[in-house]
Amino acid sequence: MRLELYTPPPAPPAPIRLSKMEIEVLRVVFEGHSSQQAADLLFLSKRTIEFHLGNVYDKLEVRNRLQAFRRVLREPRQCPQCVAI
């Protein structure tokens, strides 16, 4: 007779938390604006937009805008804040 230990299922991943500015930058970019256009709309520098996008990409574990867009659409529970975008 062989005893098997119970292994609980893995816990769901923690939701991704984005800052207010990261959400705002993501929203503007998702509207189709370039980094420079987003910078102009938000009264920030292009470099600041790219900094926030880099943080978003790291948190979403993606490499570019298209992947970020797909991840938010396919996994809305992972980023509850992104649903409003």
Phi and psi in degrees as a GROMACS rama.xvg file:
@    title "Ramachandran Plot"
@    xaxis  label "Phi"
@    yaxis  label "Psi"
@TYPE xy
-111.483  129.866  ARG-2
-94.5749  134.094  LEU-3
-112.448  133.046  GLU-4
-79.0551  143.315  LEU-5
-75.1697  128.822  TYR-6
-115.558  114.235  THR-7
-66.6174  152.635  PRO-8
-64.2185  153.423  PRO-9
-64.2392  145.421  PRO-10
-69.6835  146.004  ALA-11
-63.7363  149.271  PRO-12
-63.5974  147.831  PRO-13
-65.6836  145.255  ALA-14
-61.4414  148.899  PRO-15
-80.8725  130.879  ILE-16
-108.824  118.941  ARG-17
-108.383  148.127  LEU-18
-72.8641  165.879  SER-19
-59.4033  -40.9488  LYS-20
-69.3598  -38.2457  MET-21
-62.3576  -40.5513  GLU-22
-64.6969  -43.4911  ILE-23
-64.5379  -43.9817  GLU-24
-62.6277  -43.938  VAL-25
-61.7506  -41.2796  LEU-26
-60.6801  -46.9632  ARG-27
-65.7876  -40.8259  VAL-28
-66.2078  -39.8279  VAL-29
-65.4249  -21.7667  PHE-30
-75.1073  -6.40236  GLU-31
103.316  7.78404  GLY-32
-81.3731  147.099  HIS-33
-74.9155  171.898  SER-34
-60.4949  -41.227  SER-35
-66.7251  -42.1349  GLN-36
-64.2629  -40.8949  GLN-37
-62.4016  -41.295  ALA-38
-61.04  -43.6738  ALA-39
-64.5382  -42.1812  ASP-40
-66.7083  -35.7767  LEU-41
-98.2857  2.83607  LEU-42
57.6437  46.1994  PHE-43
-128.346  169.8  LEU-44
-82.7973  158.781  SER-45
-59.8713  -38.3465  LYS-46
-62.2629  -38.6408  ARG-47
-66.1115  -40.1501  THR-48
-60.9919  -46.249  ILE-49
-65.7504  -33.6773  GLU-50
-62.4433  -48.5844  PHE-51
-65.1045  -39.8257  HIS-52
-62.4308  -40.0061  LEU-53
-59.8277  -41.5911  GLY-54
-63.6981  -41.7688  ASN-55
-62.8337  -46.2382  VAL-56
-59.408  -41.974  TYR-57
-62.8033  -45.4075  ASP-58
-67.1065  -37.4957  LYS-59
-84.3771  -8.00369  LEU-60
58.9167  50.3209  GLU-61
-129.754  174.54  VAL-62
-114.61  -15.392  ARG-63
-154.934  178.959  ASN-64
-62.07  -43.0629  ARG-65
-62.4392  -45.1665  LEU-66
-64.1019  -38.1669  GLN-67
-63.5484  -45.1545  ALA-68
-59.6688  -47.2555  PHE-69
-62.5319  -42.3417  ARG-70
-64.0189  -42.4238  ARG-71
-65.1993  -40.0216  VAL-72
-71.7242  -38.3404  LEU-73
-82.5964  -27.1653  ARG-74
-130.256  63.8028  GLU-75
-62.7715  -26.2505  PRO-76
-71.5338  -23.7683  ARG-77
-70.4646  -30.3435  GLN-78
-133.982  78.3523  CYS-79
-58.2565  -30.4504  PRO-80
-67.2552  -26.5817  GLN-81
-77.4136  -16.2614  CYS-82
-59.2927  -34.9945  VAL-83
-72.2353  -14.2112  ALA-84
